[in-house]
Amino acid sequence: MPELPEVEVVRSGLAPAVIGARVAAVDVLDERALTRHPSGADDFAARLEGRLVTGAARRGKFLWLPLEGDADALVAHLGMSGQLLLRAPDAGPERHERVRLHIEHQQHGRLAVVFSDQRTFGSLAVDALLDTPDTAPGGYGTDLARVPSQVAHIGRDALDPAFDESGFAASVLRRASAIKRILLDQTLVSGIGNIYADESLWAARIHPETEGRALPAQAVRRLMGEVRLVLEKALAEGGTSFDAQYVNVNGQAGYFAHSLNAYGQHGQPCPRCGGPIRRAAFMNRSSHFCPRCQRRR
């Protein structure tokens, strides 16, 4: 599933093409792409056509494009295999194409924004914007202190300037849950999935099953510092691509997979100590860690 770096790569790629563009027409080819828009395809198209896109924002794994008037936005969640692609206006259909937006930009001219999704777990919706309780901008990439109603329950992410690290640390230190489970709780801190949780815990030398309340406050601060470093490095390298399902808006894959130290490295030597990386079952997934470097408290 695309995590924060992958969604941010998509958002930053879309931003210059869509901000200031007007939606000329909407083609809904598969209504399964509108599961988050219960009013259906006709209403989805009617609420977009003729509207001006005023921004491109992200919180965790959600991204949204605010529309003129600041009352609503086009919200996208990529699910397992969703892609948002920029194409020429007359480009042929993409494989697994579900929705196509025809946009017109004063500088870039006519373009197509294509939502393609092989596994159909992703979705688009036009959603109302709500004021943020802390009056800070709703997400990364926007100055507007509003957030879609479908995203309001999602915690801020570690790259968000308004992320409350002290509040997050206090919550960690009260919890008996495993620290990896806490990192994956999108209501506490968003955008971190299995890959970046494993990489951040390896960098901070913390065992994924360590209880939050067993960690010193200093260790939590160190962990969040490593989370930011890992996410920023993944961003710089275009995200993590293991197959063709995650690509940027131009259809190009990221290459952070070549920089992984723990995730997916079962049986390989730890880059830090040389001991074998271990894989263990975790929440219907797997955790990857170094038993020598990441001792359980």
C-alpha positions as CSV (number, residue, x, y, z in Angstrom):
1,M,0.0,0.0,0.0
2,P,1.3,3.5,-0.8
3,E,2.5,5.2,2.4
4,L,3.3,8.8,3.2
5,P,6.3,9.2,0.8
6,E,4.5,7.7,-2.1
7,V,1.4,9.8,-1.6
8,E,3.5,12.9,-1.2
9,V,5.4,12.2,-4.4
10,V,2.1,12.0,-6.2
11,R,0.8,15.2,-4.5
12,S,3.9,17.2,-5.3
13,G,3.8,16.0,-8.9
14,L,0.1,16.9,-9.3
15,A,0.4,20.4,-7.7
16,P,1.9,22.5,-10.5
17,A,-0.4,21.0,-13.1
18,V,-3.7,21.2,-11.2
19,I,-3.5,24.3,-9.0
20,G,-5.2,27.0,-11.0
21,A,-6.7,24.5,-13.4
22,R,-10.4,24.3,-14.2
23,V,-12.2,20.9,-14.5
24,A,-13.7,20.8,-18.0
25,A,-15.2,17.4,-17.9
26,V,-15.3,14.2,-15.9
27,D,-15.5,10.6,-17.2
28,V,-16.4,7.9,-14.7
29,L,-15.6,4.6,-16.3
30,D,-16.0,2.4,-13.2
31,E,-18.2,3.5,-10.2
32,R,-16.2,1.2,-7.9
33,A,-13.7,4.1,-7.8
34,L,-16.3,6.2,-6.1
35,T,-17.0,4.1,-3.0
36,R,-16.2,7.2,-0.8
37,H,-18.7,9.3,-2.8
38,P,-22.1,7.6,-2.0
39,S,-24.1,10.0,-4.2
40,G,-22.9,8.3,-7.4
41,A,-21.2,9.2,-10.6
42,D,-23.6,11.9,-11.9
43,D,-23.3,13.9,-8.7
44,F,-19.5,13.4,-8.6
45,A,-19.2,14.8,-12.1
46,A,-21.7,17.6,-11.5
47,R,-19.8,18.8,-8.4
48,L,-16.5,18.9,-10.3
49,E,-17.2,20.2,-13.8
50,G,-16.5,23.9,-14.2
51,R,-14.8,24.1,-10.8
52,L,-11.3,25.7,-10.2
53,V,-8.7,23.7,-8.3
54,T,-7.1,26.0,-5.7
55,G,-4.6,23.7,-4.0
56,A,-3.0,20.3,-3.4
57,A,-2.8,19.0,0.1
58,R,-2.0,15.8,2.0
59,R,-2.4,14.3,5.4
60,G,-0.9,10.9,5.9
61,K,-2.0,8.6,3.1
62,F,-4.9,10.9,2.0
63,L,-4.5,13.7,-0.6
64,W,-7.1,16.3,-1.6
65,L,-7.5,19.1,-4.1
66,P,-9.5,22.1,-2.6
67,L,-12.0,23.7,-4.9
68,E,-12.9,27.3,-5.3
69,G,-15.0,28.6,-2.5
70,D,-13.0,26.5,0.1
71,A,-16.2,24.6,1.0
72,D,-15.2,21.2,-0.5
73,A,-12.4,19.3,-2.2
74,L,-11.7,16.3,-4.4
75,V,-10.3,13.7,-2.0
76,A,-8.2,10.7,-3.1
77,H,-7.1,7.6,-1.3
78,L,-4.9,5.3,-3.4
79,G,-5.7,2.1,-1.5
80,M,-3.5,-0.8,-2.5
81,S,-2.8,0.0,-6.1
82,G,-4.3,3.4,-7.0
83,Q,-2.5,5.7,-9.3
84,L,-3.0,9.4,-10.3
85,L,-1.4,10.0,-13.6
86,L,-0.9,13.2,-15.7
87,R,-1.5,12.5,-19.4
88,A,-1.9,14.5,-22.6
89,P,-5.6,15.4,-23.3
90,D,-5.9,12.9,-26.2
91,A,-3.9,10.1,-24.6
92,G,-5.4,6.6,-24.9
93,P,-6.9,4.8,-22.0
94,E,-4.7,3.5,-19.2
95,R,-4.8,-0.1,-18.1
96,H,-7.2,-0.3,-15.1
97,E,-8.4,3.3,-15.7
98,R,-11.4,4.1,-13.6
99,V,-11.9,7.9,-13.7
100,R,-10.5,10.6,-16.1
101,L,-10.6,14.4,-15.3
102,H,-10.2,16.7,-18.3
103,I,-8.6,19.9,-17.0
104,E,-7.6,23.3,-18.5
105,H,-4.8,25.3,-17.1
106,Q,-3.9,28.9,-18.2
107,Q,-0.2,28.0,-18.3
108,H,-0.1,24.3,-19.2
109,G,-3.1,24.1,-21.4
110,R,-5.3,21.0,-21.5
111,L,-4.3,17.9,-19.6
112,A,-5.9,14.7,-18.3
113,V,-5.7,13.5,-14.7
114,V,-6.3,9.7,-14.8
115,F,-7.2,7.6,-11.7
116,S,-6.1,4.0,-12.4
117,D,-6.6,1.2,-9.9
118,Q,-5.9,-2.4,-10.5
119,R,-7.3,-3.8,-7.2
120,T,-10.1,-1.2,-6.9
121,F,-9.5,-0.5,-3.2
122,G,-8.7,3.2,-3.8
123,S,-11.4,5.8,-4.2
124,L,-12.2,9.4,-5.2
125,A,-14.9,11.6,-3.6
126,V,-16.0,15.2,-3.5
127,D,-16.1,16.0,0.3
128,A,-17.0,18.9,2.5
129,L,-14.1,20.8,4.2
130,L,-14.2,21.3,7.9
131,D,-12.3,23.8,10.1
132,T,-9.3,22.3,11.8
133,P,-9.8,22.2,15.7
134,D,-6.2,23.5,16.2
135,T,-6.7,26.3,13.5
136,A,-3.5,25.1,11.8
137,P,-3.4,24.3,8.1
138,G,-5.3,21.1,7.3
139,G,-2.3,19.2,5.9
140,Y,1.0,19.3,4.2
141,G,1.1,21.6,1.1
142,T,-1.7,23.9,2.1
143,D,-2.2,27.1,4.1
144,L,-6.0,26.5,4.4
145,A,-7.1,25.6,7.9
146,R,-9.6,23.2,6.7
147,V,-9.6,19.4,6.2
148,P,-12.1,17.0,4.4
149,S,-14.6,15.4,6.7
150,Q,-13.3,12.0,5.6
151,V,-9.8,12.9,6.7
152,A,-10.6,14.8,9.9
153,H,-10.2,11.7,12.1
154,I,-6.7,11.0,10.8
155,G,-3.8,12.2,12.9
156,R,-1.3,14.6,11.5
157,D,1.9,13.1,10.1
158,A,5.5,13.5,11.3
159,L,6.4,15.8,8.4
160,D,3.4,18.2,9.2
161,P,4.7,21.4,10.8
162,A,1.6,21.3,13.1
163,F,2.4,17.7,14.3
164,D,2.2,17.6,18.1
165,E,5.3,15.6,19.0
166,S,5.0,16.2,22.7
167,G,1.4,15.0,22.7
168,F,2.3,12.0,20.7
169,A,5.1,11.0,23.0
170,A,2.9,11.4,26.0
171,S,0.4,9.1,24.4
172,V,3.0,6.5,23.6
173,L,4.3,6.4,27.2
174,R,0.8,5.7,28.5
175,R,0.2,2.7,26.2
176,A,0.8,-1.0,26.8
177,S,0.6,-1.7,23.0
178,A,3.6,-2.7,21.0
179,I,5.4,0.4,19.6
180,K,5.0,-0.8,16.1
181,R,1.3,-1.1,16.6
182,I,1.3,2.5,17.9
183,L,3.2,3.7,14.8
184,L,0.6,2.1,12.6
185,D,-2.3,3.8,14.4
186,Q,-3.3,6.4,11.9
187,T,-5.4,8.4,14.5
188,L,-2.1,9.1,16.4
189,V,0.4,9.7,13.7
190,S,-0.6,9.1,10.0
191,G,1.2,8.0,6.9
192,I,3.5,5.3,8.5
193,G,2.8,1.8,7.2
194,N,4.7,-1.5,7.5
195,I,7.7,-0.5,5.5
196,Y,8.6,2.7,7.2
197,A,7.7,1.5,10.7
198,D,10.2,-1.3,10.3
199,E,12.9,1.0,8.9
200,S,12.4,3.6,11.6
201,L,12.5,1.1,14.4
202,W,15.6,-0.4,13.0
203,A,17.3,3.0,12.8
204,A,16.2,3.8,16.4
205,R,17.4,0.3,17.6
206,I,13.9,-0.4,19.1
207,H,12.3,-3.9,19.0
208,P,8.9,-3.7,17.3
209,E,7.2,-5.5,20.2
210,T,8.5,-3.2,22.9
211,E,5.5,-1.7,24.8
212,G,5.1,2.0,24.5
213,R,5.1,2.5,28.3
214,A,8.4,0.6,28.6
215,L,10.2,3.2,26.4
216,P,12.0,6.2,28.0
217,A,10.8,9.5,26.7
218,Q,14.3,10.0,25.1
219,A,13.8,6.9,23.1
220,V,10.4,8.1,21.8
221,R,12.0,11.4,20.7
222,R,14.8,9.5,19.0
223,L,12.4,7.3,17.3
224,M,10.4,10.2,15.9
225,G,13.6,11.8,14.7
226,E,14.4,8.6,12.8
227,V,10.8,8.5,11.4
228,R,11.3,11.9,9.9
229,L,14.8,11.0,8.5
230,V,13.4,7.8,6.9
231,L,10.4,9.5,5.4
232,E,12.5,12.3,4.0
233,K,15.0,9.9,2.5
234,A,12.2,7.9,0.9
235,L,10.8,11.1,-0.5
236,A,14.1,12.1,-2.0
237,E,14.3,8.7,-3.7
238,G,10.7,8.8,-5.1
239,G,9.2,6.4,-2.7
240,T,9.3,2.6,-2.6
241,S,8.3,0.5,-5.6
242,F,8.3,-3.3,-5.5
243,D,6.2,-3.6,-8.6
244,A,4.4,-1.5,-11.2
245,Q,1.5,-0.7,-8.9
246,Y,3.1,2.4,-7.3
247,V,4.4,5.0,-9.7
248,N,4.5,8.8,-9.7
249,V,2.3,11.0,-11.9
250,N,4.5,10.4,-14.9
251,G,4.4,6.6,-14.5
252,Q,7.9,6.3,-13.0
253,A,8.8,4.0,-10.1
254,G,10.6,5.1,-6.9
255,Y,13.9,3.5,-5.9
256,F,13.9,3.6,-2.0
257,A,13.6,-0.2,-2.1
258,H,17.4,-0.2,-2.8
259,S,18.0,1.6,0.5
260,L,16.0,-0.7,2.9
261,N,17.9,-1.9,5.9
262,A,15.3,-4.1,7.5
263,Y,12.0,-4.4,5.6
264,G,12.1,-7.4,3.3
265,Q,15.6,-8.3,4.3
266,H,14.9,-11.6,6.1
267,G,18.0,-13.7,6.4
268,Q,20.3,-10.9,5.1
269,P,23.1,-9.5,7.3
270,C,22.1,-6.4,9.3
271,P,24.0,-3.4,7.8
272,R,24.9,-2.3,11.3
273,C,26.1,-5.4,13.1
274,G,26.1,-8.2,10.5
275,G,23.7,-10.4,12.3
276,P,20.8,-11.9,10.3
277,I,17.6,-9.8,9.9
278,R,14.6,-11.7,11.3
279,R,11.0,-11.8,10.1
280,A,8.1,-12.3,12.5
281,A,4.4,-12.4,12.1
282,F,2.7,-9.2,13.1
283,M,-1.0,-8.2,12.6
284,N,-1.5,-10.4,9.5
285,R,1.7,-8.9,8.1
286,S,5.4,-9.3,9.0
287,S,7.9,-7.4,11.0
288,H,11.5,-7.3,10.0
289,F,14.2,-6.4,12.6
290,C,17.6,-7.3,13.9
291,P,17.4,-9.3,17.1
292,R,21.0,-8.3,18.1
293,C,20.6,-4.5,17.5
294,Q,16.9,-4.2,18.5
295,R,16.7,-6.0,21.8
296,R,13.2,-6.2,23.4
297,R,12.8,-4.3,26.6
